[in-house]
Amino acid sequence: MNRTVYVNGEYLPETEAKVSIFDRGFLMADAVYEVTSVLGGKLIDFDGHIVRLQRSLDELEINNPYTREEWLNIHRELVQSNDLVDGGIYLQISRGAPNDRDFVWPDPEMTAPTVVLFTQSKPGLANSPSAQAGIKVISIEDIRWGRRDIKTVQLLYPSMGKMMAQKAGADDAWMVQDGHVTEGTSNNAYIVKDGSIITRALSNNILHGITRAAVLRFADEAQMKIEERNFTIEEAQQADEAFITSASAFVTPVVELDGQKISSGAPGSIVPRLREIYLEESMKTAI
Ligand code: PMP
C-alpha cells in the first residue's frame, strides 16, 4: 500500500510520515482518536465525530488545533488523494511531543498536539459477510479504567479481548461489569426482546457511540420501543435478537453468545431492518 497520510500539516507518502519517540501518544496513550466511515466517497456522520472529538479533547485539556471546516478539508483531501470509495478515516491527536518523558503535562504553549490521519480502504464495507451471517461473541470481565466515555488510544484491553474471542472461535467480546454488559471491545451492545431495543444507558462506563445515537434516533422515529437500561449475559442469551453498532460495523447482528445461539442462531428481522434504516438515513446526510 502507498497511502497519502496527514501528519502535522503535511500530506506525505505513508513511508515518509514520522512522529517523535517522545510523543505522549506513543509513551503514555495520552491521545484521543476518531474513526469516520466512508461510503461511496462520502463521510458518514462527520459532525457527530467532530463533536465527540471536541469533548474528548476538552476532558483531557488538549487544544483542538483545527476548526470543523479545517477538519472537513483534511478528511476530504485524504478521500480524494487516496481514491477512497468505501472504508474509513482514522484521526488521532496526542498531547504532542515534549523534549523528554515526564508524567507532568507539557505547557500547551510550548508543545503542540500531534495530529495524524490516514485512510483505510474496505471495499464493499456496507455488504460485509458478518452483516449477513451475524457474529459470535464471548463475554469477558470489563477491567478497563473508569473514563471509557473519553475516546483514548488506550486500547490494550479491548485488543486482548478480541484475541480472547479469536482463541475461543468467536468474533468479538462483550465486556461485563458487576454482572451487566457494558459494551463490545469496539462497539456498543444491544438486545431485542418483545420488539423492544435494550441497551445500557450512557455514563462514564461506556463510549458514547456516534452510531448508537443515530440508531436510537432512527429507531425512535420508526416508532420502535427503546429501553436504556442494564442487561445481563443470561438475559441476552434469552433475547429474540442481539446486535452491535459502531462507525465501521454499522448495525451488525450477534447470533451467538458464550457458545449459546440467540433464538435460531441466525439474524432475526428487526436487526437487519435497523441496519437498512441506518445505512439509508445516514447516506442522506453523508458529506
Ligand atoms: N464502544 C467502544 C469501546 C468503541 O471503541 C467504539 C468504536 N470506536 C464504540 C463503542 C462505537 O462507537 P461509534 O459508533 O462512535 O463508532
py3Dmol code that shows the C-alpha trace and the ligand (Angstrom):
import py3Dmol

protein = """\
ATOM      1  CA  MET A   1       0.000   0.000   0.000  1.00  0.00           C
ATOM      2  CA  ASN A   2       1.210   3.510  -0.582  1.00  0.00           C
ATOM      3  CA  ARG A   3      -1.264   5.811   1.017  1.00  0.00           C
ATOM      4  CA  THR A   4      -1.039   9.533   1.313  1.00  0.00           C
ATOM      5  CA  VAL A   5      -1.369  10.310   5.017  1.00  0.00           C
ATOM      6  CA  TYR A   6      -1.586  13.503   7.047  1.00  0.00           C
ATOM      7  CA  VAL A   7       0.916  14.428   9.766  1.00  0.00           C
ATOM      8  CA  ASN A   8       1.036  17.830  11.461  1.00  0.00           C
ATOM      9  CA  GLY A   9       0.034  19.936   8.491  1.00  0.00           C
ATOM     10  CA  GLU A  10       1.644  17.847   5.744  1.00  0.00           C
ATOM     11  CA  TYR A  11       0.345  15.309   3.248  1.00  0.00           C
ATOM     12  CA  LEU A  12       3.029  12.635   2.820  1.00  0.00           C
ATOM     13  CA  PRO A  13       3.514   9.103   1.495  1.00  0.00           C
ATOM     14  CA  GLU A  14       2.883   6.747   4.438  1.00  0.00           C
ATOM     15  CA  THR A  15       6.510   5.558   4.410  1.00  0.00           C
ATOM     16  CA  GLU A  16       7.759   9.101   4.990  1.00  0.00           C
ATOM     17  CA  ALA A  17       5.386  10.061   7.809  1.00  0.00           C
ATOM     18  CA  LYS A  18       7.187  10.227  11.165  1.00  0.00           C
ATOM     19  CA  VAL A  19       6.317  11.010  14.803  1.00  0.00           C
ATOM     20  CA  SER A  20       8.799  11.678  17.638  1.00  0.00           C
ATOM     21  CA  ILE A  21       9.758   8.907  20.093  1.00  0.00           C
ATOM     22  CA  PHE A  22       8.812  11.422  22.831  1.00  0.00           C
ATOM     23  CA  ASP A  23       5.261  11.686  21.573  1.00  0.00           C
ATOM     24  CA  ARG A  24       2.935  11.236  24.553  1.00  0.00           C
ATOM     25  CA  GLY A  25       0.554   9.176  22.463  1.00  0.00           C
ATOM     26  CA  PHE A  26       3.358   6.651  21.960  1.00  0.00           C
ATOM     27  CA  LEU A  27       4.744   6.776  25.524  1.00  0.00           C
ATOM     28  CA  MET A  28       1.553   7.175  27.596  1.00  0.00           C
ATOM     29  CA  ALA A  29      -1.529   6.649  25.418  1.00  0.00           C
ATOM     30  CA  ASP A  30      -2.064  10.382  26.011  1.00  0.00           C
ATOM     31  CA  ALA A  31      -4.095  10.753  22.832  1.00  0.00           C
ATOM     32  CA  VAL A  32      -7.640  10.595  21.523  1.00  0.00           C
ATOM     33  CA  TYR A  33      -8.983   9.323  18.217  1.00  0.00           C
ATOM     34  CA  GLU A  34     -11.979   9.102  15.918  1.00  0.00           C
ATOM     35  CA  VAL A  35     -12.878   6.803  13.044  1.00  0.00           C
ATOM     36  CA  THR A  36     -15.267   8.160  10.438  1.00  0.00           C
ATOM     37  CA  SER A  37     -16.702   5.750   7.890  1.00  0.00           C
ATOM     38  CA  VAL A  38     -16.622   6.499   4.188  1.00  0.00           C
ATOM     39  CA  LEU A  39     -19.248   5.055   1.837  1.00  0.00           C
ATOM     40  CA  GLY A  40     -19.235   5.893  -1.850  1.00  0.00           C
ATOM     41  CA  GLY A  41     -16.531   8.502  -1.158  1.00  0.00           C
ATOM     42  CA  LYS A  42     -18.697  10.317   1.409  1.00  0.00           C
ATOM     43  CA  LEU A  43     -18.184  10.819   5.134  1.00  0.00           C
ATOM     44  CA  ILE A  44     -20.812   9.239   7.385  1.00  0.00           C
ATOM     45  CA  ASP A  45     -21.917  11.271  10.428  1.00  0.00           C
ATOM     46  CA  PHE A  46     -18.899  13.587  10.156  1.00  0.00           C
ATOM     47  CA  ASP A  47     -20.344  16.181  12.543  1.00  0.00           C
ATOM     48  CA  GLY A  48     -21.088  13.599  15.215  1.00  0.00           C
ATOM     49  CA  HIS A  49     -17.448  12.524  15.204  1.00  0.00           C
ATOM     50  CA  ILE A  50     -16.112  16.085  15.299  1.00  0.00           C
ATOM     51  CA  VAL A  51     -18.389  16.969  18.242  1.00  0.00           C
ATOM     52  CA  ARG A  52     -17.245  13.880  20.188  1.00  0.00           C
ATOM     53  CA  LEU A  53     -13.601  14.651  19.317  1.00  0.00           C
ATOM     54  CA  GLN A  54     -14.004  18.093  20.886  1.00  0.00           C
ATOM     55  CA  ARG A  55     -15.495  16.528  24.003  1.00  0.00           C
ATOM     56  CA  SER A  56     -12.634  14.004  24.361  1.00  0.00           C
ATOM     57  CA  LEU A  57     -10.087  16.809  23.917  1.00  0.00           C
ATOM     58  CA  ASP A  58     -11.882  19.034  26.455  1.00  0.00           C
ATOM     59  CA  GLU A  59     -11.938  16.234  29.051  1.00  0.00           C
ATOM     60  CA  LEU A  60      -8.147  15.875  28.700  1.00  0.00           C
ATOM     61  CA  GLU A  61      -7.427  19.601  28.297  1.00  0.00           C
ATOM     62  CA  ILE A  62      -5.784  19.139  24.898  1.00  0.00           C
ATOM     63  CA  ASN A  63      -6.221  22.038  22.465  1.00  0.00           C
ATOM     64  CA  ASN A  64      -8.167  21.341  19.301  1.00  0.00           C
ATOM     65  CA  PRO A  65      -5.809  22.596  16.596  1.00  0.00           C
ATOM     66  CA  TYR A  66      -8.462  22.921  13.853  1.00  0.00           C
ATOM     67  CA  THR A  67     -11.961  24.182  13.160  1.00  0.00           C
ATOM     68  CA  ARG A  68     -14.707  21.895  11.849  1.00  0.00           C
ATOM     69  CA  GLU A  69     -14.098  23.251   8.308  1.00  0.00           C
ATOM     70  CA  GLU A  70     -10.374  22.563   8.531  1.00  0.00           C
ATOM     71  CA  TRP A  71     -11.035  19.004   9.743  1.00  0.00           C
ATOM     72  CA  LEU A  72     -13.522  18.519   6.917  1.00  0.00           C
ATOM     73  CA  ASN A  73     -10.993  19.735   4.342  1.00  0.00           C
ATOM     74  CA  ILE A  74      -8.337  17.317   5.609  1.00  0.00           C
ATOM     75  CA  HIS A  75     -10.792  14.409   5.543  1.00  0.00           C
ATOM     76  CA  ARG A  76     -11.919  15.267   2.020  1.00  0.00           C
ATOM     77  CA  GLU A  77      -8.369  15.758   0.768  1.00  0.00           C
ATOM     78  CA  LEU A  78      -7.437  12.287   2.062  1.00  0.00           C
ATOM     79  CA  VAL A  79     -10.512  10.681   0.467  1.00  0.00           C
ATOM     80  CA  GLN A  80      -9.603  12.310  -2.816  1.00  0.00           C
ATOM     81  CA  SER A  81      -5.854  11.721  -2.894  1.00  0.00           C
ATOM     82  CA  ASN A  82      -6.301   8.052  -1.933  1.00  0.00           C
ATOM     83  CA  ASP A  83      -9.298   7.453  -4.244  1.00  0.00           C
ATOM     84  CA  LEU A  84     -11.134   6.146  -1.197  1.00  0.00           C
ATOM     85  CA  VAL A  85     -14.567   4.754  -2.022  1.00  0.00           C
ATOM     86  CA  ASP A  86     -15.500   2.559   0.964  1.00  0.00           C
ATOM     87  CA  GLY A  87     -13.615   2.390   4.240  1.00  0.00           C
ATOM     88  CA  GLY A  88     -12.746   4.893   6.909  1.00  0.00           C
ATOM     89  CA  ILE A  89     -10.552   7.706   8.089  1.00  0.00           C
ATOM     90  CA  TYR A  90      -8.588   7.282  11.297  1.00  0.00           C
ATOM     91  CA  LEU A  91      -7.768  10.519  13.129  1.00  0.00           C
ATOM     92  CA  GLN A  92      -5.526  10.773  16.190  1.00  0.00           C
ATOM     93  CA  ILE A  93      -4.498  13.755  18.290  1.00  0.00           C
ATOM     94  CA  SER A  94      -1.941  13.356  21.051  1.00  0.00           C
ATOM     95  CA  ARG A  95      -0.803  15.896  23.630  1.00  0.00           C
ATOM     96  CA  GLY A  96       2.307  16.236  21.482  1.00  0.00           C
ATOM     97  CA  ALA A  97       5.991  15.539  21.839  1.00  0.00           C
ATOM     98  CA  PRO A  98       7.831  17.481  24.545  1.00  0.00           C
ATOM     99  CA  ASN A  99      11.620  17.090  24.592  1.00  0.00           C
ATOM    100  CA  ASP A 100      11.630  14.389  27.275  1.00  0.00           C
ATOM    101  CA  ARG A 101       9.422  11.826  29.026  1.00  0.00           C
ATOM    102  CA  ASP A 102       7.570  13.279  32.005  1.00  0.00           C
ATOM    103  CA  PHE A 103       4.299  12.440  33.768  1.00  0.00           C
ATOM    104  CA  VAL A 104       3.566  16.146  34.086  1.00  0.00           C
ATOM    105  CA  TRP A 105       1.786  17.594  31.061  1.00  0.00           C
ATOM    106  CA  PRO A 106       3.867  19.950  28.930  1.00  0.00           C
ATOM    107  CA  ASP A 107       2.839  23.595  28.604  1.00  0.00           C
ATOM    108  CA  PRO A 108       0.462  23.669  25.609  1.00  0.00           C
ATOM    109  CA  GLU A 109       2.067  26.975  24.554  1.00  0.00           C
ATOM    110  CA  MET A 110       5.373  25.147  24.104  1.00  0.00           C
ATOM    111  CA  THR A 111       4.171  21.750  22.854  1.00  0.00           C
ATOM    112  CA  ALA A 112       1.647  21.493  20.042  1.00  0.00           C
ATOM    113  CA  PRO A 113      -0.613  18.450  19.740  1.00  0.00           C
ATOM    114  CA  THR A 114       0.450  15.784  17.232  1.00  0.00           C
ATOM    115  CA  VAL A 115      -2.158  15.247  14.518  1.00  0.00           C
ATOM    116  CA  VAL A 116      -2.195  12.115  12.369  1.00  0.00           C
ATOM    117  CA  LEU A 117      -4.850  10.979   9.885  1.00  0.00           C
ATOM    118  CA  PHE A 118      -4.859   8.064   7.459  1.00  0.00           C
ATOM    119  CA  THR A 119      -7.337   6.200   5.294  1.00  0.00           C
ATOM    120  CA  GLN A 120      -8.314   2.530   5.479  1.00  0.00           C
ATOM    121  CA  SER A 121      -9.865   1.065   2.348  1.00  0.00           C
ATOM    122  CA  LYS A 122     -12.560  -1.582   2.836  1.00  0.00           C
ATOM    123  CA  PRO A 123     -14.268  -2.227  -0.497  1.00  0.00           C
ATOM    124  CA  GLY A 124     -17.901  -3.300  -0.120  1.00  0.00           C
ATOM    125  CA  LEU A 125     -17.951  -2.243   3.550  1.00  0.00           C
ATOM    126  CA  ALA A 126     -21.747  -1.910   3.610  1.00  0.00           C
ATOM    127  CA  ASN A 127     -22.211  -5.531   2.458  1.00  0.00           C
ATOM    128  CA  SER A 128     -19.736  -7.317   4.706  1.00  0.00           C
ATOM    129  CA  PRO A 129     -20.204 -11.086   5.295  1.00  0.00           C
ATOM    130  CA  SER A 130     -20.601 -10.519   9.058  1.00  0.00           C
ATOM    131  CA  ALA A 131     -23.630  -8.298   8.413  1.00  0.00           C
ATOM    132  CA  GLN A 132     -25.304 -11.154   6.529  1.00  0.00           C
ATOM    133  CA  ALA A 133     -24.342 -14.029   8.823  1.00  0.00           C
ATOM    134  CA  GLY A 134     -24.030 -12.227  12.155  1.00  0.00           C
ATOM    135  CA  ILE A 135     -21.143 -12.555  14.607  1.00  0.00           C
ATOM    136  CA  LYS A 136     -20.325 -14.789  17.578  1.00  0.00           C
ATOM    137  CA  VAL A 137     -19.461 -13.108  20.836  1.00  0.00           C
ATOM    138  CA  ILE A 138     -17.949 -14.262  24.131  1.00  0.00           C
ATOM    139  CA  SER A 139     -18.210 -12.450  27.465  1.00  0.00           C
ATOM    140  CA  ILE A 140     -15.200 -11.224  29.416  1.00  0.00           C
ATOM    141  CA  GLU A 141     -14.807  -9.192  32.585  1.00  0.00           C
ATOM    142  CA  ASP A 142     -14.588  -5.432  31.979  1.00  0.00           C
ATOM    143  CA  ILE A 143     -11.347  -4.405  33.680  1.00  0.00           C
ATOM    144  CA  ARG A 144     -10.829  -1.082  31.833  1.00  0.00           C
ATOM    145  CA  TRP A 145     -10.393   2.293  33.527  1.00  0.00           C
ATOM    146  CA  GLY A 146     -13.323   4.452  34.654  1.00  0.00           C
ATOM    147  CA  ARG A 147     -13.375   7.055  31.836  1.00  0.00           C
ATOM    148  CA  ARG A 148     -14.485   4.931  28.905  1.00  0.00           C
ATOM    149  CA  ASP A 149     -16.527   7.898  27.671  1.00  0.00           C
ATOM    150  CA  ILE A 150     -13.266   9.530  26.532  1.00  0.00           C
ATOM    151  CA  LYS A 151     -12.138   8.011  23.244  1.00  0.00           C
ATOM    152  CA  THR A 152      -8.468   7.470  24.107  1.00  0.00           C
ATOM    153  CA  VAL A 153      -5.990   5.263  22.262  1.00  0.00           C
ATOM    154  CA  GLN A 154      -5.607   3.184  25.423  1.00  0.00           C
ATOM    155  CA  LEU A 155      -6.841   0.066  23.606  1.00  0.00           C
ATOM    156  CA  LEU A 156      -4.740  -2.750  25.029  1.00  0.00           C
ATOM    157  CA  TYR A 157      -7.532  -4.489  26.940  1.00  0.00           C
ATOM    158  CA  PRO A 158     -10.057  -4.271  24.071  1.00  0.00           C
ATOM    159  CA  SER A 159      -7.320  -5.656  21.841  1.00  0.00           C
ATOM    160  CA  MET A 160      -6.700  -8.520  24.313  1.00  0.00           C
ATOM    161  CA  GLY A 161     -10.468  -9.104  24.346  1.00  0.00           C
ATOM    162  CA  LYS A 162     -10.502  -9.563  20.568  1.00  0.00           C
ATOM    163  CA  MET A 163      -7.671 -12.105  20.895  1.00  0.00           C
ATOM    164  CA  MET A 164      -9.558 -13.982  23.642  1.00  0.00           C
ATOM    165  CA  ALA A 165     -12.555 -14.084  21.297  1.00  0.00           C
ATOM    166  CA  GLN A 166     -10.450 -15.382  18.416  1.00  0.00           C
ATOM    167  CA  LYS A 167      -8.938 -18.107  20.595  1.00  0.00           C
ATOM    168  CA  ALA A 168     -12.451 -19.158  21.608  1.00  0.00           C
ATOM    169  CA  GLY A 169     -13.512 -19.352  17.940  1.00  0.00           C
ATOM    170  CA  ALA A 170     -15.651 -16.195  18.217  1.00  0.00           C
ATOM    171  CA  ASP A 171     -15.528 -12.791  16.542  1.00  0.00           C
ATOM    172  CA  ASP A 172     -15.697 -10.378  19.436  1.00  0.00           C
ATOM    173  CA  ALA A 173     -16.174  -9.987  23.180  1.00  0.00           C
ATOM    174  CA  TRP A 174     -18.812  -8.214  25.252  1.00  0.00           C
ATOM    175  CA  MET A 175     -17.441  -6.842  28.493  1.00  0.00           C
ATOM    176  CA  VAL A 176     -19.263  -7.359  31.771  1.00  0.00           C
ATOM    177  CA  GLN A 177     -19.068  -5.238  34.908  1.00  0.00           C
ATOM    178  CA  ASP A 178     -20.964  -6.097  38.128  1.00  0.00           C
ATOM    179  CA  GLY A 179     -22.913  -8.707  36.183  1.00  0.00           C
ATOM    180  CA  HIS A 180     -24.062  -6.329  33.429  1.00  0.00           C
ATOM    181  CA  VAL A 181     -22.857  -5.896  29.864  1.00  0.00           C
ATOM    182  CA  THR A 182     -21.054  -2.592  29.339  1.00  0.00           C
ATOM    183  CA  GLU A 183     -20.166  -2.743  25.627  1.00  0.00           C
ATOM    184  CA  GLY A 184     -18.212  -4.662  22.988  1.00  0.00           C
ATOM    185  CA  THR A 185     -14.446  -4.274  22.558  1.00  0.00           C
ATOM    186  CA  SER A 186     -15.022  -1.670  19.832  1.00  0.00           C
ATOM    187  CA  ASN A 187     -18.795  -1.284  19.647  1.00  0.00           C
ATOM    188  CA  ASN A 188     -21.962  -0.728  21.664  1.00  0.00           C
ATOM    189  CA  ALA A 189     -24.069  -3.746  22.658  1.00  0.00           C
ATOM    190  CA  TYR A 190     -27.850  -4.282  22.367  1.00  0.00           C
ATOM    191  CA  ILE A 191     -30.509  -6.932  22.710  1.00  0.00           C
ATOM    192  CA  VAL A 192     -34.051  -7.036  21.321  1.00  0.00           C
ATOM    193  CA  LYS A 193     -36.868  -8.556  23.383  1.00  0.00           C
ATOM    194  CA  ASP A 194     -40.586  -8.489  22.533  1.00  0.00           C
ATOM    195  CA  GLY A 195     -39.946  -5.732  19.977  1.00  0.00           C
ATOM    196  CA  SER A 196     -38.028  -3.556  22.447  1.00  0.00           C
ATOM    197  CA  ILE A 197     -34.441  -2.422  21.799  1.00  0.00           C
ATOM    198  CA  ILE A 198     -32.460  -2.644  25.042  1.00  0.00           C
ATOM    199  CA  THR A 199     -29.038  -1.041  25.553  1.00  0.00           C
ATOM    200  CA  ARG A 200     -27.070   0.250  28.513  1.00  0.00           C
ATOM    201  CA  ALA A 201     -27.635   3.929  29.361  1.00  0.00           C
ATOM    202  CA  LEU A 202     -24.831   6.434  28.750  1.00  0.00           C
ATOM    203  CA  SER A 203     -22.351   7.067  31.578  1.00  0.00           C
ATOM    204  CA  ASN A 204     -18.570   7.170  32.088  1.00  0.00           C
ATOM    205  CA  ASN A 205     -18.631   3.358  31.794  1.00  0.00           C
ATOM    206  CA  ILE A 206     -19.149   3.227  28.034  1.00  0.00           C
ATOM    207  CA  LEU A 207     -18.184   5.131  24.923  1.00  0.00           C
ATOM    208  CA  HIS A 208     -20.989   7.358  23.712  1.00  0.00           C
ATOM    209  CA  GLY A 209     -21.199   5.781  20.270  1.00  0.00           C
ATOM    210  CA  ILE A 210     -21.995   8.068  17.365  1.00  0.00           C
ATOM    211  CA  THR A 211     -23.693   5.136  15.647  1.00  0.00           C
ATOM    212  CA  ARG A 212     -25.606   4.371  18.864  1.00  0.00           C
ATOM    213  CA  ALA A 213     -27.027   7.909  18.924  1.00  0.00           C
ATOM    214  CA  ALA A 214     -28.054   7.717  15.265  1.00  0.00           C
ATOM    215  CA  VAL A 215     -29.564   4.218  15.503  1.00  0.00           C
ATOM    216  CA  LEU A 216     -31.619   5.087  18.604  1.00  0.00           C
ATOM    217  CA  ARG A 217     -32.844   8.254  16.903  1.00  0.00           C
ATOM    218  CA  PHE A 218     -33.889   6.364  13.752  1.00  0.00           C
ATOM    219  CA  ALA A 219     -35.478   3.575  15.824  1.00  0.00           C
ATOM    220  CA  ASP A 220     -37.467   6.166  17.762  1.00  0.00           C
ATOM    221  CA  GLU A 221     -38.584   7.858  14.542  1.00  0.00           C
ATOM    222  CA  ALA A 222     -39.724   4.426  13.282  1.00  0.00           C
ATOM    223  CA  GLN A 223     -41.871   4.093  16.476  1.00  0.00           C
ATOM    224  CA  MET A 224     -39.728   1.273  17.868  1.00  0.00           C
ATOM    225  CA  LYS A 225     -39.606   0.888  21.642  1.00  0.00           C
ATOM    226  CA  ILE A 226     -36.259   1.695  23.291  1.00  0.00           C
ATOM    227  CA  GLU A 227     -35.152   0.838  26.839  1.00  0.00           C
ATOM    228  CA  GLU A 228     -31.865   2.316  28.022  1.00  0.00           C
ATOM    229  CA  ARG A 229     -31.007   0.010  30.911  1.00  0.00           C
ATOM    230  CA  ASN A 230     -28.549  -2.632  32.062  1.00  0.00           C
ATOM    231  CA  PHE A 231     -28.845  -6.243  30.915  1.00  0.00           C
ATOM    232  CA  THR A 232     -27.040  -9.468  31.821  1.00  0.00           C
ATOM    233  CA  ILE A 233     -25.437 -12.128  29.633  1.00  0.00           C
ATOM    234  CA  GLU A 234     -28.232 -14.556  30.666  1.00  0.00           C
ATOM    235  CA  GLU A 235     -30.889 -12.076  29.542  1.00  0.00           C
ATOM    236  CA  ALA A 236     -29.026 -11.574  26.267  1.00  0.00           C
ATOM    237  CA  GLN A 237     -28.900 -15.337  25.684  1.00  0.00           C
ATOM    238  CA  GLN A 238     -32.701 -15.446  26.094  1.00  0.00           C
ATOM    239  CA  ALA A 239     -33.265 -12.410  23.849  1.00  0.00           C
ATOM    240  CA  ASP A 240     -35.049 -12.536  20.484  1.00  0.00           C
ATOM    241  CA  GLU A 241     -32.159 -10.776  18.733  1.00  0.00           C
ATOM    242  CA  ALA A 242     -28.879  -9.059  19.617  1.00  0.00           C
ATOM    243  CA  PHE A 243     -26.566  -6.662  17.819  1.00  0.00           C
ATOM    244  CA  ILE A 244     -23.674  -4.255  17.951  1.00  0.00           C
ATOM    245  CA  THR A 245     -23.186  -0.795  16.482  1.00  0.00           C
ATOM    246  CA  SER A 246     -20.050   1.103  15.513  1.00  0.00           C
ATOM    247  CA  ALA A 247     -18.912   3.507  12.819  1.00  0.00           C
ATOM    248  CA  SER A 248     -17.305   0.661  10.876  1.00  0.00           C
ATOM    249  CA  ALA A 249     -19.710  -2.239  11.637  1.00  0.00           C
ATOM    250  CA  PHE A 250     -22.835  -0.022  11.366  1.00  0.00           C
ATOM    251  CA  VAL A 251     -25.531  -2.363  12.752  1.00  0.00           C
ATOM    252  CA  THR A 252     -24.314  -5.986  12.879  1.00  0.00           C
ATOM    253  CA  PRO A 253     -26.326  -8.932  14.247  1.00  0.00           C
ATOM    254  CA  VAL A 254     -24.950 -11.048  17.102  1.00  0.00           C
ATOM    255  CA  VAL A 255     -26.113 -14.640  16.681  1.00  0.00           C
ATOM    256  CA  GLU A 256     -24.228 -16.497  19.424  1.00  0.00           C
ATOM    257  CA  LEU A 257     -23.193 -15.554  22.948  1.00  0.00           C
ATOM    258  CA  ASP A 258     -20.793 -17.696  25.005  1.00  0.00           C
ATOM    259  CA  GLY A 259     -21.491 -20.664  22.726  1.00  0.00           C
ATOM    260  CA  GLN A 260     -25.267 -20.340  23.030  1.00  0.00           C
ATOM    261  CA  LYS A 261     -27.347 -19.478  19.991  1.00  0.00           C
ATOM    262  CA  ILE A 262     -29.591 -16.427  20.247  1.00  0.00           C
ATOM    263  CA  SER A 263     -33.047 -17.611  19.088  1.00  0.00           C
ATOM    264  CA  SER A 264     -32.409 -19.700  15.952  1.00  0.00           C
ATOM    265  CA  GLY A 265     -28.760 -18.634  15.695  1.00  0.00           C
ATOM    266  CA  ALA A 266     -29.432 -16.574  12.558  1.00  0.00           C
ATOM    267  CA  PRO A 267     -30.122 -12.835  12.187  1.00  0.00           C
ATOM    268  CA  GLY A 268     -33.752 -12.030  13.011  1.00  0.00           C
ATOM    269  CA  SER A 269     -35.983  -9.443  11.347  1.00  0.00           C
ATOM    270  CA  ILE A 270     -35.579  -6.301  13.465  1.00  0.00           C
ATOM    271  CA  VAL A 271     -31.768  -6.033  13.371  1.00  0.00           C
ATOM    272  CA  PRO A 272     -31.384  -6.316   9.562  1.00  0.00           C
ATOM    273  CA  ARG A 273     -34.198  -3.754   9.229  1.00  0.00           C
ATOM    274  CA  LEU A 274     -32.401  -1.389  11.630  1.00  0.00           C
ATOM    275  CA  ARG A 275     -29.222  -1.783   9.598  1.00  0.00           C
ATOM    276  CA  GLU A 276     -31.104  -0.925   6.429  1.00  0.00           C
ATOM    277  CA  ILE A 277     -32.673   2.163   8.026  1.00  0.00           C
ATOM    278  CA  TYR A 278     -29.327   3.265   9.459  1.00  0.00           C
ATOM    279  CA  LEU A 279     -27.492   2.963   6.125  1.00  0.00           C
ATOM    280  CA  GLU A 280     -30.301   4.638   4.206  1.00  0.00           C
ATOM    281  CA  GLU A 281     -30.707   7.549   6.633  1.00  0.00           C
ATOM    282  CA  SER A 282     -27.003   8.187   7.192  1.00  0.00           C
ATOM    283  CA  MET A 283     -26.305   8.244   3.462  1.00  0.00           C
ATOM    284  CA  LYS A 284     -28.792  11.120   3.253  1.00  0.00           C
ATOM    285  CA  THR A 285     -26.606  13.296   5.490  1.00  0.00           C
ATOM    286  CA  ALA A 286     -23.216  11.956   4.274  1.00  0.00           C
ATOM    287  CA  ILE A 287     -20.908  14.742   3.078  1.00  0.00           C
TER     288      ILE A 287
END
"""
ligand_1 = """\
16
PMP
N -17.576 1.391 22.255
C -16.241 1.278 22.095
C -15.416 0.788 23.231
C -15.639 1.608 20.864
O -14.316 1.510 20.706
C -16.458 2.036 19.789
C -15.884 2.361 18.444
N -14.863 3.256 18.487
C -17.846 2.136 20.007
C -18.367 1.806 21.251
C -18.778 2.599 18.914
O -18.676 3.968 18.707
P -19.020 4.632 17.296
O -20.409 4.215 16.956
O -18.899 6.072 17.539
O -18.006 4.084 16.319
"""
view = py3Dmol.view(width=600, height=400)
view.addModel(protein, "pdb")
view.setStyle({"model": 0}, {"cartoon": {"style": "trace"}})
view.addModel(ligand_1, "xyz")
view.setStyle({"model": 1}, {"stick": {}})
view.zoomTo()
view.show()
